[in-house]
Amino acid sequence: MTTGRSGVPAGAMDWVIAVGVAATLAVAGVSGDHSDPGRDLLGYGLLAAGGLGLAARRRAPVAVLAVTGLCAVGYQAVGFDVPAVAYLFAVYAAVRAGRRTITVVASVTMVAVLPLAALASGPHDTGAAFAQARGALELAWLIAAGAAGEALRQAERRADEAERTREETARRRADEERLHIARELHDSLTHQISVIKVQSEVAVHVARRRGEQVPEALLAIQQAGREASRELRATLEALRDDSTAPPRGLDHLVELVERARASGLDATLTIEGDRQDVPAAVDRTVYRIVQESLTNIARHASAATASVRIDCRPDALAIRVDDDGKATPDTAPEPGVGLLGMRERVTALGGRLRAEPRETGGFTVQVELPVEQTS
């Protein structure tokens, strides 16, 4: 619900203004001299309609502009010599909404039609000088209302631009900090972990060549070193994954699958359908989903084989990654950071994701990403 600066809902404030204007117009109408009850009833109805119509000025500024203008002409024509206050509010709202051209056209029409409507209501005891002064005053009020609406529109636009600038600055600083952290981690931890990993690998290798029994603690250090190295590499890749990084997409899936095969996983890649240009965000998301899926398979699935299937459709791009790992239908998977990240990426693009154990054993990740049609 939209609220104003005072905390009052905008819709409620619109109704307060509309009722207040309608009441003001009605009071002004009562103070005049009227002799025809039928015309009086129509005049009061037009006064009320013009004022209450302002309640919709945010949702339909052009329609409110037309309604208040017609009501002003109508009650002038039936003998209610009341200023077009509601129309001034409508002019302000329409210009604030950016509808300047139609507001100028409508206002010029009103300036020309209102005197004719006043003449149609019957003779008036006002002199020519007074009529000219009143016309000039009405024109001045119209210009003032339009100027106020334009001023506020420009102020809101500048505020929006300032907010976007602050967000871009904050995002840029966050990217810089992320890259700084990545460099610090690389400089401080990568070397030490690599040394631990290499030393443990050498110690295990030497012990086995000598025919000695490898201590369990040394095997644990070896395994921990390998895992820490993988985790650190993944963390550094995530920290460096920003808009300045080289784009990765469908064309780089072969490299992902080849790396998975090099690590001992029998991975295959199948791409079906006509390859078309897809949005950069979709292209990048496909790569990240396949990358995360193969990484999870290597770390957690204890799988021997994995298949990556990409189906390029005219209106969507479907991804399916299956493995023959240890997952079974009766074991509910725990959603980790990788799976949550995939879901966030897919949801942001309006797609769908399914990640669950297969009936025949193993795990499947299925994603469908919409692709906008380009003519």
N, C-alpha and C positions, 0 to 999 in steps of 0.2 A: 504494500500500500504506500502510495506517494504521500509524503508529508511536507509541509512548509517549514520555514525556518523556526516558527513558533512551536513546532511539534504537532500542530493541528493537521489532520488529514486534508489533502488538497481538495478532495471532493466535497468535504463538509464546508471548507472555506468558500468554495465556489457557490454553494447553496446559500451561505450567509450573505455573500455579496449580491447574489441574484434576488433574494427576498428583500434585502435592504433597498436595492435600486427600484424594485417593483413597488415597494411601499412609498418611496420618495416620489415616484411618478404618479401614483394614485393620489397622494396628498396634493401634489401640484395640480392634478386634474380636478379635484374637488373644489379648489379655490377659484376656479374659473366660473364664468356665467354660462349656464346651459338651459335650454328650454324644451328640447326634444328628448323625452325619456328613452325612446328607442335608440337614437343616435348616442345618447349618453351611455347606455349599457354596452353598445359596441365599442365606444371609446375606452371605457374602463377595462373591457376585455383585452383590447389591443395594448393598453398600458401595462397590464399584468403580464400578458404573453411576452412582450418585449423585455420586461425585467427578468422574469423567471427563465427565459431562454438562455440567459447568461450562464446558467448552471452547466451547460454543455460546451462552454467556450474553449476548454482545453481539448476536448475530444473532437469537436467539429467546428473549428473557428470560422470557416467559410460559410457553413450553413447558418451559424449564429449571426454572422454578419448580415446575411440576406434576410433572416427572420426579423432582426431588430430594425433593419432599414425599412422593410415593408410595414412593420408595426408603426414606426414613426410617421411614415407617409400616411398610413391609414388613420391614426388618431388626429393628425393635423387636418385631414380631409373632412372629418366629422365634427370639427370645431374645437378640438382640445389643443390650445396653444401652449404646449408643454415642450421644453427643450428635449432633444434626442439624446438623453443621458445614456440610455442603454446602448445606443449605437456607438457612442464614444468608447465605452468599455469593449465593445466588439471590435472596433478598429484597433485598439491597443492589443487585444488578444490575437487578432489575425496577423498583425505586423510582427508581433513577438514570435508567432509560429512560422515566420518566413514568407507569408503570402502577401508580399508588398504590392505586386502589380494589380492583383484583383482588388485589393483594398483601395488603391488609388482610383481605379475605375469606378468602384462602387461609391466612393466618397464624392467624386466629381458628379456622378449621377444624382446623389442625394442633394448636393448643393443646388443643382438645377431643378430638381423635382419638388423639394420642400416648399419653396415659395408658391409654386403652382398649386400644391395641395392646400396651403393656407388660403389662397384666393378662392379655391373651390368650396371652402367651408362657409363663405359668406363675406360681406364687407367688414373691414376692421377699422378701428378709429386711430390707427397709427399713421404717423406722417411718413413721408418719403425718407427724411433724414434718419428717423428712428429705424425704419426697415433696413436701410443701408448699414447702419451701425450694428444692428442685430445680425445681418448676414455676415459682416466682417468678423464679428465675435464668434459665430458658429464655425466659420472657416478656421479661425485661430485655434479654437478648441479641437477641431479635427486634426490640424497639424500637430498640436501639442500631444494628442493621444497617440498619433502615429509615431512621433519622435520618441515618446516614452517607451513604446513597444520596441522600436528599433534599438534604442539604447540598452534595454534589458537583454534583448536577443544577442547583441554584440558582447555584452558583459558575460552572459552564460557561455557563449562560444569561446571567449578568452579563458574562462574558468575551465572549460573542458580541455582546451589545448594545454593549459598549465598542468592539469591533472595527468594528461597523457605524457607530458614531458617529465613529470616527476616519476611516473611509472617506468618510462624508458630509462631514466637515470638510475633508478633503483635496480632495474634489471641488469643494466650494464655493470653497475658496481658489484652485483651478485655474481655475474659472469667472471669479472676480474678476480674476485675473491676466490671463486671456485678454481680458477686456473692457478692462482697463487697457492692454494692448498694442495692442488695436484703436484705442482713443482716441489713443494716442501715434502710431501709424502715420497715423491720419487727420489729426492736427494737424500732424505734421512732414513728411509726404510728399505727401499729396493735393494741397495747394495748389501745391507746387513742380512736381509732375508735370502738373497742370492748366495751369499757366503755360507750361511747355515745349510741351505739346500745342497750346494755343491759338496760341502764337507761331509754331510751325512751320506750323500750318494757314494762318495769315494770310500768312506768307512765301510759301508755295507758291501760295496764291490770287493774291497780288499779282503774283508772277512770271509766272503764266500769263495774267493779264489784260494784262500788258505785252507778251506774246508772247515773253518771254525763256525760255531753256532752264533748267528747274529743275535745280539741282545734285543729283547723286546723294546727296551727304551730307545735303542738306536733306530729300530724300525718305526717307532712312533714319531721320533724326531724327523725321520725321512718323510713320512706321510704328512706330518704337520707342515713341513717346509714346502712340500708340493702344494698343499691346500692353501697355505698362506700366500704363496706366489700367485696362484690363480686368483684368489680373492683380491689381492692388491692390484693385480692387472685389471680386473673387472672394475674395481673402484676408481682407478685412474682413468679408465675409458669413460666411465659415467661422469666423472668430474670434468673431463675435457669435452664432453658431448654438448657443444653449444652451437650457435648459429655460425661461428667462425670456422668450425670443423668442416673438412671436405664432405660434401653430400654423399651418402651411401644409399643405394636403392636396389631395384630389381637386377640391375646389371652386375651387382657385386655378390649375388647369392651364390654363384659358382664358387667364389673364393671361400665363403663360409662353409659350404659343404666339403670342399677340399680340405680345409683345416680340420673339420670334424673327422674326415677319413684318416688324416694323418695322425690323429690322436688315438686311432684304433676302432672307431665307430664306423660300421658299414652304413654310410649315409648315401642316399640317392636324392636327386632333384629332378622333378618333372614340371614343366611349364606348358600349359595347354591354352588354346584360344589365341586370338589375334592380339599381339602386343600393341597397345595404344599408349599415347602420351597420357600420363596420369598426373594429378597434382603432386607437387614436391612433397607435401606433408604425407600423402598416402604412400608415395614411393619410399620415403624415409621410414615410415612406420612398418611397412612390409619387411624391410631389412632388419629393423630392431626386433620384431616379433620372431622372425626365423632365428636370429642370433641368440635371443634369450631362450628360445625353446631348445635349441641345440646345446646351449650351455647347461640348462637344467638337466637335459638327458645325460650329459657327460658327468655331471656332479652327483645326481641323485637317483637316476633311474636304474642303474646297473643293467643297461640295455646293450644288446649286440648289434641291433640294426635300427635305423631311423629313416623315415621317408618324408621328404618335403614336396608338397604338391601345390602348385600355383595355377589357379584357373582364372584366366583373363576373360571376363564377360563384358558385354557392351555397357552395362550400367553398374557393374560391381567387380571387385577383385577378391577372390576367395583364396584363403590360405589354409592348408591343413598339414600339420606335422604330427606323425605317429611314431611310436617306438614300441619295442617288445620288452620293455623293462618289467620291474617287479610289481608295478601298480595293479591292483585288482578291483573289480566293481564294489566289493564290500569294504574297501579301505578308503575313507574320505580323505582327500588331499588337504594338507594345510596350506592355505594361500600365503606364499612368501612375498618378499618385496618384488621379485621379478614378475610374478604373475599379476600382482596388483598394479605394477607399472604398465604391463601390457594392457590390462583392462582400462586404465586411465587413458592411454593413447588411443585405443579403439573407440571408447565412448566419446572422446573429444571430437572424433571425425564422424560421429553418427553411425558407427558400425556396431556389429555384434560379435561377442566372443564366447566360446564354450571351451572349457578346459576341464577334463574329467577322465577317469580311468575307462578303458575300453572293455567291452563285454568279453572279448577274447584275450584279455590281458594286455598290460602296457598302458600307455597314456596317450591321449590325443588333445591337440590344441587346434580348434577350428575358428577361423576369423573371416568375417565378410565386411569389406569396406566399400561404401558407395563411391562411385566415380561419376562426377558431373559430366553430362553430355556437352560436347563443344561442337557448334555448328560451323 
